[in-house]
Amino acid sequence: MLVVSACDGVTREAEEHVRLARWAGVPQVVVFVNKADLQDDPELRNVTEAEVGSCCAGTGTWEPRCPSCSAPR
């Protein structure tokens, strides 16, 4: 499972986690876009989801799905 902030997007740390998961032979990764309620601009949320897709591209077996979530207040 990988959690990506809707506010920060895909960080270098997240990219490294994806590379390590590939290296370790992890067959599938679930990516959650967190803090969606703090990102008011739907276009920026779409950019974050596109960044996740780019980060996971080329794995051959991973098809990124990005459910958005937020902690209840």
Secondary structure, DSSP 8 states (H G I E B T S, - for coil): -EEEETTTBS-HHHHHHHHHHHHTT-----EEEE-GGG---HHHHHHHHHHHHHHHTT-SS------B-----
